[in-house]
């Protein structure tokens, strides 16, 4: 006589009497079944009350198991464990197996190994190389605004200046003033007056050339800073310098 017996919720085995079992009592299935029954608790052996009547009838056929009839579930569990330990009952439990989908074993593809590098680690690796490369570079001198005087002077509104800014029209407080005719300075024609001041015609020409250069620098400053007050001060200083050069 043999019965299917559940142990716990997910495990099960087949119980055989020693007289009727025709298999190898030392096989892996028999060892697994013996371990399953002897290590299970009383609750795991008797939690399914529907199989207890069959277990009682099965134990009646086991030698020395007649006393199991009418016993409590805990006593029935102890009787079953004792019978399995003595070899009077052979419990056969199949080897646990992992079901495969469609009967085909799952093969995992072996992927190549790539070292993982975070952006911060990558930056730290590149930074020493960049520093070493820059150590051999020739230092670049900053470009001064004075080097771009001509470009700024000839720039028109909308042109891109050397510093990256866009040239815009310069508004001045005299933007709506009308042009006037500049009369010739009679001082340039009066040689005696020049001699009285101790300035020759050549010196007078040099003073005027310096004055023209100073005014050009004032125009450059006005284009750079766009400050009417600074421009007015610059032109006043240029004129005072010009007058001092002429002896006034």
C-alpha atoms as one frame of an Amber mdcrd trajectory, in Angstrom:
protein
   0.000   0.000   0.000   1.305   3.475  -0.899  -0.225   6.905  -0.439   0.687
  10.417  -1.563   1.343  12.566   1.457   1.658  16.365   1.656   4.157  17.908
   4.028   3.542  21.541   4.771   2.201  23.618   1.907   4.548  23.086  -1.045
   6.269  19.747  -0.322   5.035  16.186  -0.779   6.226  12.575  -0.849   4.958
   9.029  -1.304   4.701   6.713   1.708   5.369   2.968   1.239   5.333   0.122
   3.719   8.645  -1.719   3.976   7.043  -5.002   2.923   5.565  -3.572  -0.283
   8.350  -1.192  -1.353  10.314  -2.609  -4.309  12.774   0.242  -4.771  16.197
   0.948  -3.301  15.806   2.099   0.285  19.216   3.809   0.068  18.476   5.850
  -3.063  18.560   9.641  -3.121  14.772   9.785  -3.350  14.401   7.613  -0.237
  16.953   9.677   1.663  15.203  12.886   0.688  11.867  11.478   1.842  13.292
  10.249   5.153  14.807  13.698   5.806  11.566  15.403   4.824   9.424  13.431
   7.315  11.848  13.383  10.240  12.607  17.124  10.033   8.992  18.257   9.573
   6.993  19.622  12.484   3.746  18.140  13.746   1.813  21.001  12.160   3.401
  20.371   8.739   2.525  16.665   8.924  -1.084  17.148  10.061  -2.179  20.578
   8.747  -4.123  18.959   5.858  -6.862  17.191   7.813  -8.284  15.638   4.631
  -5.365  13.226   4.351  -5.370  12.159   8.009  -7.953   9.340   7.536  -5.817
   7.813   4.785  -2.735   8.154   6.977  -4.527   6.316   9.813  -5.511   3.497
   7.455  -1.974   3.374   6.057  -0.470   3.102   9.533  -2.743   0.134  10.305
  -0.935  -1.819   7.595   2.435  -0.956   9.048   3.821  -3.497  11.495   3.241
  -2.178  15.002   1.132   0.708  13.734  -2.279  -0.502  14.835  -2.112   1.754
  17.858  -2.280   4.779  15.549  -5.980   4.292  14.993  -8.034   6.930  16.731
  -5.040   8.909  18.045  -4.702  12.684  18.078  -2.922  14.454  15.174   0.196
  15.167  17.247   0.422  11.526  18.329  -0.127  10.425  14.728   2.736  12.668
  13.571   5.095  11.219  16.198   4.089   7.680  15.210   4.807   8.418  11.518
   8.227   9.917  12.268   9.143   6.933  14.472   8.089   4.463  11.764  10.200
   6.268   9.157  13.229   6.355  11.475  12.900   2.587  12.156  12.594   1.888
   8.437   9.066   0.468   8.675   7.813   3.243   6.383   9.734   4.311   3.273
   9.089   7.914   2.242  10.094   8.703  -1.340  10.519  12.368  -2.307  11.640
  13.342  -5.807  14.529  15.694  -6.276  13.464  19.319  -6.451  13.751  20.669
  -9.988  13.394  24.085 -11.510  10.758  24.111 -14.260  11.914  25.477 -17.589
   9.805  27.337 -20.132   8.828  25.077 -23.030  11.154  22.339 -21.844  14.166
  24.245 -23.221  16.942  25.179 -20.811  17.531  28.894 -20.485  20.920  29.939
 -21.742  22.283  33.240 -20.591  24.486  35.133 -22.955  27.932  35.879 -21.606
  28.427  39.579 -21.966  31.858  41.177 -22.270  33.142  43.030 -19.268  33.493
  46.774 -19.512  34.893  48.785 -16.623  32.427  51.317 -15.304  33.779  54.856
 -15.067  31.749  57.707 -13.633  32.039  61.231 -15.104  33.898  62.450 -12.015
  36.425  59.610 -12.272  36.894  60.309 -15.972  37.475  63.996 -15.264  40.069
  63.190 -12.602  41.914  60.963 -15.075  41.980  63.577 -17.818  42.823  66.541
 -15.579  46.495  65.566 -14.888  47.075  65.050 -18.611  45.585  68.438 -19.405
  47.719  70.119 -16.759  50.853  68.413 -18.085  50.043  69.513 -21.624  49.378
  73.097 -20.570  52.695  73.208 -18.718  54.507  73.295 -22.082  52.266  75.923
 -23.647  53.532  79.426 -24.144  51.676  81.806 -21.855  49.303  84.088 -23.699
  49.411  87.751 -22.835  46.050  89.452 -22.444  45.134  91.680 -25.334  44.995
  95.313 -24.322  42.248  97.612 -25.445  44.851 100.088 -26.693  45.810  97.579
 -29.402  42.337  97.877 -30.862  42.111 101.652 -31.058  42.020 101.776 -34.846
  39.440  99.005 -35.101  37.225 100.724 -32.550  37.769 104.109 -34.138  36.683
 102.934 -37.604  33.843 100.713 -36.339  30.306 101.488 -37.378  27.116 100.790
 -35.450  26.417  97.069 -35.667  30.038  95.978 -36.159  31.588  93.424 -33.806
  34.342  95.023 -31.731  37.558  93.130 -30.814  36.247  92.478 -27.299  33.149
  90.734 -28.672  30.688  93.559 -28.062  28.538  95.233 -30.707  29.284  98.815
 -31.643  26.335 101.118 -30.952  25.778 104.776 -31.773  27.154 107.057 -29.056
  24.629 109.541 -27.807  25.972 112.862 -26.520  24.263 115.888 -24.984  25.206
 117.784 -28.172  23.629 115.270 -30.520  21.130 117.838 -31.846  23.627 120.709
 -32.191  24.005 122.389 -35.567  27.358 122.501 -37.353  29.171 125.834 -37.431
  31.992 127.225 -39.490  35.318 127.243 -37.723  37.073 130.542 -38.374  40.801
 130.613 -38.844  42.667 131.487 -35.693  44.413 134.779 -36.306  47.114 133.761
 -33.877  48.614 131.390 -36.427  49.107 134.268 -38.848  50.609 136.686 -36.409
  54.278 135.794 -36.360  55.138 138.608 -33.994  52.678 137.302 -31.381  54.185
 133.831 -31.646  57.604 135.273 -31.136  56.365 137.203 -28.113  55.176 133.960
 -26.514  58.488 132.304 -27.261  56.902 129.617 -29.536  58.039 129.070 -33.087
  55.875 127.971 -35.970  57.377 124.483 -35.715  56.540 124.282 -32.014  53.039
 125.492 -32.735  52.579 122.730 -35.309  53.846 120.097 -32.860  51.453 121.353
 -30.194  48.580 121.056 -32.616  49.667 117.521 -33.609  49.757 116.476 -29.945
  46.363 118.036 -29.415  44.953 116.103 -32.365  46.397 112.850 -30.959  44.919
 113.543 -27.512  41.504 114.209 -29.031  41.698 110.906 -30.931  42.339 109.090
 -27.663  39.334 110.837 -26.151  37.204 109.540 -29.021  38.434 106.002 -28.345
  37.624 106.353 -24.647  34.145 107.588 -25.504  33.555 104.534 -27.717  34.756
 102.185 -24.979  33.119 103.613 -21.873  30.161 105.500 -23.396  30.407 108.076
 -20.624  29.780 111.690 -21.727  31.284 113.077 -18.525  34.548 111.191 -18.984
  34.691 112.344 -22.579  34.183 115.985 -21.556  36.957 115.774 -18.951  39.278
 114.133 -21.471  38.739 116.869 -24.065  39.181 119.590 -21.426  42.518 118.138
 -20.345  43.615 117.863 -23.976  42.735 121.504 -24.582  44.499 122.687 -21.410
  47.576 120.749 -22.444  47.398 122.311 -25.900  47.148 125.825 -24.475  50.043
 125.211 -22.122  52.133 123.939 -25.026  51.401 127.161 -26.925  52.446 129.327
 -24.007  49.035 130.406 -22.730
